[in-house]
Amino acid sequence: MNASGPENLHKYTKGGKAHYKQEIITAITEGKEDGPIAMDHLTPPFENPWKSRLKLSGVDFLEDTNIGVVCTTDGDVWSVKGLTDGSNKLVWKRIGSGLFQPLGIKVVNDEIYVICRDQIVKLNDLNGNGETDFYESFNSDHQVTDHFHEFAMGLQTDELGNFYYAKSGRHAREALIPQHGTLLKVSKDGSQTDIIATGFRAANGVCINPDGSFIVTDQQGFWNPMNRINWVEGKGKFYGNIWGYNPPKDTTRVAMEQPMVWVDMEFDRSPSELLWVKSQKWGPLNNSLLSFSYGYGKIQLVLPEKIKGQRQAGVVDLPGVKFMTGIMRGRFNPQDGQLYACGMSAWGTSQNMKGGEFFRLRYTGKPLSVPIALSAHEDGIVLSFPSKLDPSKTENSMNFKIDTWELLRSHRYGSKRYNTKTLSISETKLIAEGKSVKLMLPDIAPVDVMKITYKVTDVHGNKFEGKVQNTIHNLKNKQQLE
């Protein structure tokens, strides 16, 4: 029997007709500028022909930074045009679909990579019509079981082009695969995966620090007495979750790396990803560190320090920032220097009024009411503000209150507050040309959680009130003071 030869498949490598031809136009609603941070609402296309839910879980920009790309937990990728051209009009296009729970997106040399539950996917547009033709499995080394909790979260690249993301562990179950509860590195070409750190429970994203180290958050749960922000340095260290893969036999704190800061539930019930501010447009906040809150739909300013080789920090809410969803990811646009942040409601969050949100956040130049640095000394705490303070209205111990407590790490879910104390403030004085206030504390000591309630006034009469929460591992000696 004569048979025809094999079909020439070359025509299938050139891309096909677009499935999602319709573009959707939405508006930008500029936010009020009555505080230090303005929030411009970038309306997602909630009404669309495909009934796609806009639960936004990642954001990045193309080389033409007027165009952004976002992913959703339901498996879509959208482009959005009009971010920086001043038109206040956004043009949305659905460019991909069918992915397995994307929770991070990264653009490299104008090519789009998405971290999914099962793999890193590269989106290839073969014919230039703006829609994905070929979903390339760039790397699928991490294994997947049927457990609901093993999310793959966040996607970043270092200066050499290597990729990084975090893989969560199983909820209330021992790990089955080596990648459960880990920080993972994927080589630039996608050919190799290495485990950088272990012992995470639900690490919602990755931040790469200027020195090449990392910050990974984690959530309160079994073996996690409270939410953690972890500064990860080196390779092969263990970060506390005994139900991660191949944990140490020693279940005490001695065998784990300490968090940079324990984040009490009063301040955040679920931290997501951190981001360094790299924008002159953000004034005194430039080069500072932000923490996005999935749990409370806000952004916190993180105040880190390093004493005796150990990282520790405080957190304080960025004023005027409140999403109607949890915040998942954010990136600074290199063109306009502003922060673009996206969020969603899917798991446990106090902010579930909407399914998803997208905002541009701008620093307005209005007085900033929060400290921008914190330092723990043998004789007290120093809070530093961006503006000069009024000594007559600030140097009063009654304007401050300091509470401390300890946490118990165990196999149980979370921890109560133990050994709660209110520390006596013997003196309050301004230092550093009036921009820092030092609280003299005779009984200061290393502690899991410290809460500092403050009320200060600057020389222009602006009153600043708030709460800072921090962790102290070590204290600077008196010779290291201002």
Residue pairs with C-beta under 8 A, 6 or more apart in sequence:
13 126
14 126
14 127
15 125
15 126
15 127
15 128
15 129
15 133
15 134
16 127
16 133
18 129
18 130
18 131
19 97
19 131
20 50
20 93
20 94
20 95
20 97
20 131
22 48
22 49
23 91
23 92
23 93
24 45
24 47
24 48
24 91
24 92
24 93
25 89
25 90
25 91
25 92
26 42
26 43
26 44
26 45
26 89
26 90
26 92
27 43
27 88
27 89
27 90
28 40
28 41
28 42
28 43
28 82
28 88
28 89
28 90
28 360
29 40
29 41
29 43
30 38
30 40
30 88
31 38
31 39
31 40
31 41
31 359
31 362
32 38
33 362
33 364
33 366
34 366
35 319
35 320
35 364
35 366
36 319
36 320
36 363
36 364
36 365
36 366
36 367
36 368
36 369
37 318
37 319
37 320
37 321
37 361
37 362
37 363
37 364
38 320
38 361
38 362
38 364
39 320
39 321
39 359
39 360
39 361
40 359
40 360
40 361
40 362
41 357
41 358
41 359
42 80
42 83
42 90
42 340
42 358
42 359
42 360
43 90
43 358
44 54
44 56
44 92
44 356
44 357
44 358
45 54
45 78
45 92
46 54
46 355
48 92
48 94
50 94
50 97
52 72
52 74
52 76
52 94
52 97
53 72
53 74
53 355
53 356
54 72
54 78
54 355
54 356
55 72
55 73
55 74
55 344
55 345
55 346
55 355
55 356
56 70
56 71
56 72
56 328
56 342
56 343
56 344
56 356
56 357
56 358
57 71
57 72
57 73
57 102
57 103
57 104
57 328
57 329
57 342
57 344
58 70
58 71
58 102
58 103
58 104
58 105
58 114
58 115
58 154
58 155
58 328
58 329
58 342
59 68
59 69
59 70
59 105
59 329
59 330
59 331
59 340
59 341
59 342
59 358
60 68
60 69
60 105
60 106
60 107
60 112
60 331
61 67
61 68
61 69
61 83
61 107
61 331
61 333
61 334
61 340
62 68
62 69
62 79
62 107
62 110
63 107
63 109
63 110
65 83
65 84
65 333
65 334
65 335
65 336
66 81
66 82
66 83
66 84
66 85
66 335
67 79
67 80
67 81
67 83
68 79
68 80
68 83
68 333
68 340
69 77
69 78
69 79
69 80
69 95
69 105
69 107
69 112
70 77
70 78
70 80
70 105
70 342
70 358
71 77
71 78
71 99
71 102
71 103
71 104
71 105
71 114
72 78
72 102
72 344
72 356
73 101
73 102
73 103
73 344
73 346
75 97
75 98
75 99
75 100
75 101
75 102
76 94
76 96
76 97
76 99
77 94
77 95
77 96
77 97
77 99
77 102
77 105
77 112
77 114
77 123
77 132
78 92
78 93
78 94
78 95
79 92
79 93
79 95
79 130
80 90
80 91
80 92
80 93
80 358
81 90
81 91
81 92
81 93
82 88
82 89
82 90
82 91
83 90
83 333
83 336
83 340
83 360
84 333
84 335
84 336
93 130
93 131
94 131
95 123
95 125
95 130
95 131
95 132
96 114
96 123
96 131
96 132
96 135
98 135
99 114
99 116
99 121
99 135
100 116
100 117
100 118
100 119
101 116
101 117
101 151
101 152
102 114
102 115
102 116
102 121
103 115
103 116
103 117
103 151
103 152
103 153
103 154
103 204
103 205
103 328
104 114
104 115
104 152
104 153
104 154
104 155
104 156
104 165
104 205
104 329
105 112
105 113
105 114
105 115
105 155
106 112
106 113
106 115
106 155
106 156
106 157
106 163
107 113
108 157
108 161
111 122
111 123
111 124
112 122
112 123
113 120
113 121
113 122
113 123
113 138
113 155
113 163
114 120
114 121
114 123
114 155
115 152
115 153
115 154
115 155
115 165
116 152
117 144
117 150
117 151
117 152
118 140
118 142
118 144
118 152
119 137
119 138
119 139
119 140
119 142
120 137
120 138
120 139
120 140
120 155
120 163
120 165
120 186
120 190
121 135
121 136
121 137
121 138
122 135
122 136
122 138
123 132
123 135
123 136
124 132
124 133
124 134
124 135
124 136
125 131
125 132
125 133
126 133
126 134
127 133
138 186
138 190
139 163
139 186
139 190
139 191
139 193
141 179
141 186
141 192
141 193
142 152
142 167
142 177
142 179
142 184
142 193
143 177
143 178
143 179
144 150
145 170
145 176
145 177
147 170
147 171
147 173
148 171
149 168
149 169
149 170
149 171
149 202
150 167
150 168
150 169
150 170
150 180
151 167
151 168
151 202
151 204
152 165
152 166
152 167
152 168
153 165
153 166
153 167
153 168
153 203
153 204
153 205
153 206
153 273
154 164
154 165
154 166
154 204
154 205
154 206
154 273
154 329
155 163
155 164
155 165
155 206
156 163
156 164
156 165
156 206
156 207
156 208
157 163
157 164
157 208
158 164
158 208
158 212
159 212
160 188
161 188
162 185
162 186
162 187
162 188
163 185
163 186
163 187
163 188
163 190
164 183
164 184
164 185
164 186
164 196
164 206
164 208
164 214
165 183
165 184
165 186
165 206
166 182
166 183
166 184
166 200
166 203
166 204
166 205
166 206
166 216
167 179
167 180
167 181
167 182
167 184
167 203
168 180
168 181
168 200
168 201
168 202
168 203
169 175
169 180
169 181
169 200
169 201
169 202
169 241
169 243
169 244
169 245
170 176
170 180
170 243
171 201
171 202
171 221
172 221
172 222
172 243
173 243
174 243
175 181
175 243
175 244
175 245
175 246
176 245
177 245
178 195
178 245
178 246
179 195
179 245
180 244
180 245
181 198
181 199
181 200
181 201
181 203
181 241
181 243
181 244
181 245
182 195
182 196
182 197
182 198
182 200
182 244
182 245
183 195
183 196
183 197
183 200
183 203
183 206
183 214
183 216
183 232
184 193
184 194
184 195
184 196
185 193
185 194
185 195
185 196
186 192
186 193
187 193
194 235
196 214
196 232
196 235
196 236
197 214
197 216
197 232
197 235
197 236
197 237
197 238
197 239
198 236
198 237
198 238
198 239
198 244
198 245
198 246
198 247
199 237
199 238
199 239
199 240
199 241
199 242
199 244
199 247
199 256
199 257
200 216
200 218
200 230
200 239
200 240
200 241
200 244
201 218
201 219
201 221
201 222
201 223
201 224
201 240
201 241
201 243
201 244
202 218
202 219
202 221
203 216
203 217
203 218
204 217
204 219
204 270
204 271
204 272
204 273
204 294
204 328
205 216
205 217
205 272
205 273
205 274
205 292
205 328
205 329
206 214
206 215
206 216
206 273
207 214
207 215
207 216
207 273
207 274
207 275
207 276
208 214
209 215
209 231
209 276
210 276
213 231
213 232
213 233
214 231
214 232
214 233
215 229
215 230
215 231
215 232
215 260
215 274
215 289
216 230
216 232
216 239
217 227
217 228
217 229
217 230
217 271
217 272
217 273
217 274
217 291
218 224
218 227
218 228
218 230
218 239
218 240
218 241
218 259
219 227
219 270
219 271
220 226
220 227
220 265
220 269
220 413
220 414
221 241
221 413
221 414
222 241
222 243
222 411
222 412
222 413
223 240
223 241
223 242
223 243
223 251
223 409
223 410
223 411
224 240
224 241
224 409
224 414
225 262
225 407
225 408
225 409
225 410
225 414
225 415
226 262
226 263
226 264
226 265
226 407
226 414
226 415
226 448
226 449
227 262
227 263
227 264
227 265
227 268
227 269
227 270
227 271
228 239
228 240
228 259
228 260
228 261
228 262
228 263
229 259
229 260
229 261
229 263
229 271
229 274
229 291
229 302
229 313
229 315
230 239
230 257
230 259
230 260
231 260
231 304
231 311
232 239
232 257
237 257
238 244
238 247
238 248
238 255
238 256
238 257
239 256
239 257
239 259
240 256
240 257
240 259
240 409
241 247
242 251
242 411
248 255
248 256
249 255
251 411
253 409
258 310
258 473
259 471
260 304
260 311
260 312
260 313
260 471
261 302
261 312
261 313
261 314
261 315
261 469
261 470
261 471
262 407
262 448
262 449
262 471
263 271
263 291
263 315
263 469
264 449
264 451
264 469
265 414
266 451
266 469
267 300
267 315
267 317
267 467
267 469
268 291
268 293
268 295
268 296
268 298
268 300
268 315
269 295
269 296
269 348
269 349
269 350
270 293
270 294
270 295
270 296
270 326
270 347
270 348
270 349
271 291
271 292
271 293
271 294
271 295
271 300
272 291
272 292
272 293
272 294
272 326
272 327
272 328
272 329
273 291
273 292
273 328
273 329
273 330
274 289
274 290
274 291
274 292
274 302
275 289
275 290
275 292
275 330
275 331
275 332
275 339
276 287
276 288
276 289
276 290
277 285
277 286
277 287
277 288
277 289
277 290
277 332
277 339
278 286
278 287
278 332
279 286
279 332
279 337
279 338
279 339
280 286
280 337
281 336
281 337
281 338
281 362
281 363
282 288
282 337
282 339
282 363
283 363
283 365
283 368
283 386
284 368
284 372
284 386
285 301
285 363
285 368
285 372
288 301
288 302
288 372
289 301
289 302
289 303
289 304
290 299
290 300
290 301
290 302
290 318
290 330
290 339
291 299
291 300
291 301
291 302
291 315
292 299
292 327
292 328
292 329
292 330
292 341
292 343
293 299
293 300
293 326
293 327
294 326
294 327
294 328
294 343
294 347
294 349
295 326
295 348
295 349
295 350
295 351
296 326
296 349
296 350
296 351
297 322
297 323
297 324
297 325
297 326
297 327
297 343
297 349
297 350
297 351
298 317
298 318
298 321
298 322
298 323
298 327
299 317
299 318
299 321
299 327
299 330
299 341
299 361
300 315
300 316
300 317
300 318
301 315
301 316
301 317
301 318
301 370
301 372
302 313
302 314
302 315
303 313
303 314
303 315
303 316
303 371
303 372
303 373
303 374
303 468
303 470
304 311
304 312
304 313
305 311
305 312
305 313
305 373
305 374
305 375
305 376
306 312
307 376
307 473
307 474
307 475
307 476
308 474
310 473
310 474
311 473
312 376
312 470
312 471
312 472
312 473
312 474
313 374
313 470
313 471
314 371
314 374
314 450
314 452
314 468
314 469
314 470
314 471
315 468
315 469
315 470
316 370
316 371
316 466
316 467
316 468
316 469
317 370
317 466
317 467
318 370
319 368
319 369
319 370
319 466
321 361
322 351
323 341
323 343
323 351
323 357
323 359
324 351
324 353
324 354
324 357
325 343
325 344
325 345
325 349
325 351
325 352
325 353
325 354
325 355
325 356
325 357
326 343
326 344
326 345
326 349
326 351
327 341
327 342
327 343
328 342
328 343
328 344
329 341
329 342
330 339
330 340
330 341
330 342
330 361
331 339
331 340
332 338
332 339
332 340
333 339
333 340
338 360
338 361
338 362
339 360
339 361
339 362
340 358
340 359
340 360
340 361
341 358
341 359
341 361
342 356
342 357
342 358
342 359
343 351
343 356
343 357
343 358
344 355
344 356
344 357
345 351
345 352
345 353
345 354
345 355
345 356
367 387
367 458
367 460
367 462
367 464
368 385
368 386
368 387
369 462
369 464
369 465
369 466
370 385
370 464
370 466
370 468
371 383
371 384
371 385
371 454
371 468
372 384
372 385
372 386
373 382
373 383
373 384
373 436
374 381
374 382
374 383
374 384
374 468
374 470
375 381
375 382
375 384
375 476
376 444
376 470
376 472
376 474
376 475
376 476
377 438
377 444
377 475
377 476
377 477
377 478
377 480
377 481
378 444
378 475
378 476
378 477
378 478
379 440
379 441
379 442
379 444
379 478
380 438
380 439
380 440
380 441
380 444
381 402
381 438
381 439
381 441
381 444
381 450
381 452
382 431
382 436
382 437
382 438
382 439
382 482
383 436
383 437
383 439
383 452
383 454
383 468
384 432
384 435
384 436
385 435
385 436
385 437
385 456
385 458
385 464
386 435
387 435
387 458
387 459
387 460
387 462
388 433
388 434
388 435
388 458
388 459
389 430
389 434
389 435
389 437
389 456
389 457
389 458
389 459
390 456
390 457
390 458
390 459
390 461
391 430
391 434
393 399
393 456
393 457
394 428
394 430
394 437
394 456
394 457
395 428
395 429
395 430
395 437
396 428
397 425
397 426
397 427
397 428
397 439
399 428
399 454
399 455
399 456
400 425
400 428
400 439
400 452
400 453
400 454
400 455
401 422
401 452
401 453
402 422
402 423
402 425
402 439
402 441
402 450
402 451
402 452
402 453
403 420
403 421
403 422
403 423
403 450
403 451
403 453
404 419
404 420
404 421
404 422
404 423
404 447
404 449
404 450
404 451
405 417
405 418
405 419
405 420
405 421
405 447
405 448
405 449
406 417
406 418
406 419
406 447
406 448
406 449
407 415
407 417
407 418
407 448
407 449
408 415
408 416
408 418
409 415
417 449
421 443
423 441
423 443
423 444
424 441
424 442
424 443
425 439
425 440
425 441
426 440
426 441
426 442
427 440
428 437
428 438
428 439
428 440
429 437
429 438
429 440
430 436
430 437
430 438
431 437
431 438
431 481
431 482
432 482
434 459
436 482
437 454
437 456
438 482
439 452
444 472
444 475
445 472
445 475
446 472
446 473
446 474
446 475
447 471
447 472
448 471
449 469
449 470
449 471
450 469
450 470
450 471
450 472
451 467
451 468
451 469
452 467
452 468
452 469
452 470
453 466
453 467
454 464
454 465
454 466
454 467
454 468
455 463
455 464
455 465
456 463
456 464
456 465
457 463
457 464
458 464
